[in-house]
């Protein structure tokens, strides 16, 4: 009996002395008004412009954590501060159970504490939400084997009709993409990224794991991910947004699986937001950890339990498009998506093969609260990436690559319609997908068709300015009748060109819907109708 009692006491002692991860959520931001009145102290002008375009107001989530609170937590006995989040007004700490629980008693500005180990939250009866952390092992996300002329990238781009956007001149120019990943070795020397380097398309980055500016290090996973968006080898390989600009952030420590990685991801996303990026790609996911007591359950995949998913939701509310790999657990007992792919505002991407069939490893939905996930699909089986050592294209498998393939095309698409909101762009992408009317838990809404998405938004813009128009009869004998024009005809400008580009007719303020062309020679002409900076071009045949 004494031996059993000793074992129990010893076990309890170990638990009390063990270092635990927890988040300290703060009660307020007492200097919020000062920051909100001086927004450039929080966000870059580019970030503010993105908010203005989408009519997104600044709020307290944009305000930094109160520095005096942070310093008091940092100096507290037995506490190590690992990370912080202004969006969630939280500080990620480590310490013993006793030292962490003392914080709530000692500091009135501590609102609540959440332990990564859910069972420990019984020590605080007031807790409303708990967090569990897990991660797909990114080393297993990648199985490497040994015009724009797309070369090896042809199938993965044309499957999405990304080539259509490129042909319209939308190649990501003017767009900024942040990649949050495990490392970017050799991006500064690899020939496939020479075009990015020469054109100053890599704007900067940061290693949040080691807290330094050397982001050309770490696991090669991020290098492969970047290649699917910005890589370029003439006639051999082209990424989906070759003219975009990039920030490269390391949040993933490939040597371990720990809760800190979620907090570092949120820090990186906050930094990306402050810099004004348009799109964030994340080929990471969380469900299990080295420390089993931190593991998530499927019930936690509801988009609002995990720390990272809560951060992702806030990021989406700032007007950024977050693209995230669904995960590679389709063949496992846990076959569901992970966090933050479960977040409502995240565009979650599953994987298909070269023939558009779902890859067996692609994680399935739905979320635990029964929402459709993944959102869309792209090639992730036998997808081509640039080898981080040789600089040559080779195939890899994983939703890690279907996600950046999509992210690049998303940037090109948003470039075409810069005044659309992030939500409008995401909705247009989903509605263009081949299973939009019958989504399921495997494919989500299916494979998007960006040509359809582009044309649908183009139609919306024509409708908004009254440029939904056709001509009849066509072929034409003597006169054109313009159909469907709305509003004041004087707001329309009509120009007719020969096929050689010679202007043969122009009327800057249209007076009638009927135009006499009886004097025109037989042949093919182009009719251009303009209104408020928008235009529509129609082909005419004169008999």
Secondary structure, 3 states (H helix, E strand, C coil): CHHHHHHHHHHHHHHHHCCEEEEEEECCCCCHHHHHCCHHHCCCHHHHHHHHHCCCCCCHHHCCCCHHHHHHHHHCCCCEEEEEECCCCEEEEEECHHHHHHHHHHCCCEEEEEECCHHHHHHCCCCCCCCCCCCCCHHHCCCCCCCCCCECCHHHHHCCCHHHHHHCCCCCCCCEEEEEECECCCCCCCHHHHHHHHCCCEEEEEECCCCECCCCCECCHHHHHHHHHHCEECCCEECCCCCCEEEEEECCCCCCCCCHHHHHHHHHHHHHHHHCCCEEEECCCECCCCCHHHCCCHHHCCCCCCHHHHHHHHHHHCCCEEEEECCCCCCCCCCECCECCCCCCCEEEEEECCCCCECCCCCECCCCCCCCCCCEEEECCCEEEECCCCCCEEEECCHHHHHHHHHHHHHHHHHHCCCCCHHHHHHHHHHHCCCHHHCECCCECCECCHHHHHHHHHHHHHHHHCCCCEEECCCECCEEEEECCCCCHHHCEEEEEECCCCEEEEECCCCCCEEECCCCCCEEEEEEEEECCEEEEEEEEEC
